[in-house]
Amino acid sequence: MAIEFMGYKPLENDYKFWLVVNPATWLIPTLIAIAALAILVHVVAFSLDGQGWSAPAPEAVEAAPAEAAPAEAAAS
C-alpha cells in the first residue's frame, strides 16, 4: 500500500529525519532540558506569595451541628 500526500511519500522520505536528529546524541540532552524546565516551573510556582511551602495553613472549620430529628414525630 503506497501512501502519498500532496506528492510526499512518507515511507520513502521519513528516514531522513533520523539522519539529522540522531537519538543516540540528542535523547539525553533533550531529557535534561525538559527536567530543567520542569524544575524551573516548580521553583517559580513555589516562590509565589501564598503558594508552596510558605503558604499559610488553612484555618480549621468546625462542622455544623446536625439537626436533631423531632422526637414528637417519632413518638406518635
C-alpha positions in Angstrom: 0.0 0.0 0.0 1.6 3.2 -1.1 0.8 6.3 0.9 1.2 9.7 -0.8 0.1 13.1 0.4 0.5 16.1 -1.8 3.4 14.5 -3.7 5.1 13.4 -0.5 5.8 9.8 0.1 6.4 9.3 3.8 7.6 5.7 3.5 10.4 6.8 1.2 11.4 10.0 3.0 10.7 9.8 6.7 14.0 8.1 7.4 15.8 11.3 6.5 14.7 12.9 9.8 16.7 10.4 11.7 19.8 11.2 9.7 19.7 14.8 11.1 18.4 14.0 14.6 20.4 11.2 16.0 18.6 9.9 19.2 21.9 8.5 20.5 23.2 12.0 20.5 20.2 14.1 21.4 18.0 11.9 23.7 19.8 12.6 27.0 20.3 16.4 26.4 16.6 16.6 25.5 15.6 14.8 28.7 18.0 17.0 30.7 16.5 20.2 29.2 12.9 19.0 29.9 13.8 18.1 33.5 15.5 21.6 34.0 12.4 23.3 32.6 10.1 21.3 35.0 12.3 22.2 37.9 12.3 25.9 36.9 8.5 25.9 36.6 8.1 24.3 40.1 10.6 26.8 41.6 8.7 29.7 40.2 5.3 28.2 41.2 6.5 27.6 44.8 8.1 31.0 45.1 4.8 32.9 44.5 3.3 34.6 47.5 0.9 32.5 49.4 1.8 29.3 47.5 4.0 26.4 48.1 5.8 25.6 51.3 5.4 29.0 52.8 1.6 29.1 52.3 -0.4 29.7 55.4 -2.2 26.8 56.8 -6.0 26.9 56.2 -7.9 27.7 59.4 -9.8 24.9 60.9 -13.5 24.9 60.2 -15.9 23.4 62.8 -18.5 21.1 61.4 -22.1 22.4 61.6 -24.1 20.6 64.3 -26.5 18.0 62.9 -30.2 18.9 63.3 -31.9 16.6 65.7 -35.0 14.8 64.4 -38.1 15.9 66.2 -38.9 13.4 69.0 -42.6 14.2 68.9 -43.0 12.9 65.3 -41.3 9.6 66.2 -43.4 9.1 69.4 -46.8 9.4 67.6 
